[in-house]
Amino acid sequence: MKGLLMILNQKVSCCFFDKIDSIIELGNDTFKEIDDQDYSGFYDWLREDINIIIGLRFYRFDGFGPIFSKSLNKLPYVKFVHEKVIEIYLTSQRNFNQDISNDQDFGVCKVYRGDVGFAFLLDISYLTDAERSSILLASSFSKLQAY
């Protein structure tokens, strides 16, 4: 699996990840899986244009209860659409093309909680090289290394 680990704290950070574990260590940060299942919802990549991803829309089956909403509501790049849907933006751009932002991907989608925030592990195996590059450019990608 080619995955993307998206970490949500003061800013959104991303790194590629090739394995699925219940515990993920990144430097001094440890993230523990919240849901013990392959997916806890589904997601759409928010595209400004063909091959330009500016964010993610995440549908969580169980909703985003108080544990999530208290923490994520404080983040300027997270928008709660309703109790089961959030949008996470990688850039200051908030306008996306709905016609090309409807993946409804049920691939691997795991949710983790760490001392510094939450993280999502997402399947990106079907994204094009250009789409992966747009994520690299838009996020704080180069500062993280997955171990």
C-alpha positions as CSV (number, residue, x, y, z in Angstrom):
1,M,0.0,0.0,0.0
2,K,1.2,3.5,-0.8
3,G,-0.2,5.7,1.9
4,L,-0.2,9.2,3.1
5,L,-0.1,10.0,6.8
6,M,-1.8,13.4,7.4
7,I,-1.0,14.8,10.8
8,L,-3.3,17.5,12.2
9,N,-1.9,19.8,14.8
10,Q,-1.0,23.5,14.6
11,K,-0.5,23.0,10.9
12,V,-1.2,20.1,8.6
13,S,1.9,17.9,7.9
14,C,2.1,14.9,5.6
15,C,4.5,12.0,4.8
16,F,4.4,9.0,2.7
17,F,3.9,5.7,4.6
18,D,4.2,2.2,3.3
19,K,3.0,0.1,6.2
20,I,-0.1,-0.2,8.3
21,D,0.5,-0.4,12.1
22,S,-1.6,0.2,15.1
23,I,1.2,2.5,16.5
24,I,3.1,4.9,14.3
25,E,6.3,6.6,15.6
26,L,7.5,9.8,13.9
27,G,10.6,11.2,15.6
28,N,9.5,11.8,19.2
29,D,5.8,11.6,18.4
30,T,3.7,8.5,18.8
31,F,0.3,8.0,17.3
32,K,-2.1,5.2,18.4
33,E,-4.9,3.9,16.2
34,I,-8.3,4.9,17.4
35,D,-10.4,2.5,15.3
36,D,-9.3,-1.1,14.8
37,Q,-10.6,-1.5,11.3
38,D,-9.3,-0.9,7.8
39,Y,-11.5,2.1,7.3
40,S,-13.6,4.4,9.6
41,G,-15.2,6.3,6.7
42,F,-14.4,7.4,3.2
43,Y,-12.8,10.4,1.6
44,D,-12.7,12.7,-1.4
45,W,-9.6,14.6,-2.5
46,L,-10.4,18.2,-3.0
47,R,-9.1,19.3,-6.3
48,E,-8.7,22.9,-7.5
49,D,-8.0,21.6,-11.0
50,I,-6.9,18.4,-12.7
51,N,-3.9,17.0,-10.8
52,I,-4.0,19.8,-8.1
53,I,-5.1,18.6,-4.7
54,I,-5.7,21.3,-2.1
55,G,-7.3,19.2,0.6
56,L,-9.4,16.3,1.8
57,R,-13.1,15.8,2.6
58,F,-13.4,13.0,5.2
59,Y,-16.7,11.3,6.0
60,R,-16.5,9.5,9.4
61,F,-19.1,6.8,9.8
62,D,-19.3,7.3,13.6
63,G,-19.1,11.1,13.3
64,F,-16.7,13.4,15.0
65,G,-17.6,13.4,18.7
66,P,-16.3,15.7,21.4
67,I,-12.8,14.1,21.3
68,F,-12.4,15.3,17.7
69,S,-14.5,18.5,17.6
70,K,-12.8,20.1,20.7
71,S,-9.4,19.7,19.1
72,L,-10.1,20.1,15.4
73,N,-12.4,23.1,15.7
74,K,-9.4,25.1,16.8
75,L,-7.5,24.5,13.6
76,P,-7.8,27.1,10.9
77,Y,-7.4,24.7,8.1
78,V,-10.2,22.3,9.2
79,K,-13.8,23.0,8.4
80,F,-16.7,21.0,9.9
81,V,-19.3,20.6,7.2
82,H,-21.5,18.7,9.7
83,E,-21.1,16.1,12.5
84,K,-19.8,13.4,10.2
85,V,-17.9,15.4,7.6
86,I,-14.8,17.6,7.8
87,E,-12.7,19.3,5.2
88,I,-8.9,19.6,5.7
89,Y,-7.1,22.2,3.5
90,L,-3.4,21.9,2.7
91,T,-3.3,25.5,1.4
92,S,-5.0,28.8,1.9
93,Q,-7.1,28.0,-1.2
94,R,-10.6,27.0,-0.2
95,N,-12.2,26.9,-3.7
96,F,-12.3,23.4,-5.3
97,N,-13.9,21.9,-8.3
98,Q,-16.7,19.7,-7.0
99,D,-17.0,17.8,-10.3
100,I,-13.5,16.3,-9.9
101,S,-13.5,16.1,-6.1
102,N,-15.8,13.1,-5.6
103,D,-13.6,10.1,-5.2
104,Q,-15.6,8.4,-2.4
105,D,-12.6,6.3,-1.7
106,F,-13.1,3.4,0.8
107,G,-9.5,2.4,0.7
108,V,-7.4,2.2,3.8
109,C,-8.5,5.1,6.1
110,K,-7.2,4.8,9.6
111,V,-7.5,7.4,12.4
112,Y,-4.8,7.9,15.0
113,R,-4.4,10.0,18.1
114,G,-1.1,11.3,19.4
115,D,0.2,13.7,21.9
116,V,0.5,16.4,19.3
117,G,-2.9,15.9,17.5
118,F,-4.7,13.5,15.3
119,A,-3.5,11.7,12.1
120,F,-5.2,10.0,9.2
121,L,-3.5,7.2,7.2
122,L,-5.0,7.3,3.7
123,D,-4.5,5.1,0.6
124,I,-3.0,7.1,-2.2
125,S,-2.1,4.2,-4.5
126,Y,-4.5,5.3,-7.2
127,L,-3.4,9.0,-7.2
128,T,-1.4,10.2,-10.2
129,D,2.3,11.3,-9.8
130,A,1.1,14.9,-10.4
131,E,-1.5,14.6,-7.7
132,R,1.0,13.2,-5.2
133,S,3.4,16.1,-6.2
134,S,0.7,18.6,-5.5
135,I,0.3,17.2,-2.0
136,L,4.1,17.5,-1.5
137,L,4.1,21.1,-2.6
138,A,1.0,22.1,-0.5
139,S,1.9,20.6,2.8
140,S,4.7,20.6,5.4
141,F,5.9,17.4,3.8
142,S,9.6,17.6,3.8
143,K,9.9,18.1,7.6
144,L,8.6,14.6,8.4
145,Q,10.1,11.2,8.0
146,A,8.2,8.0,8.7
147,Y,10.1,5.3,10.5
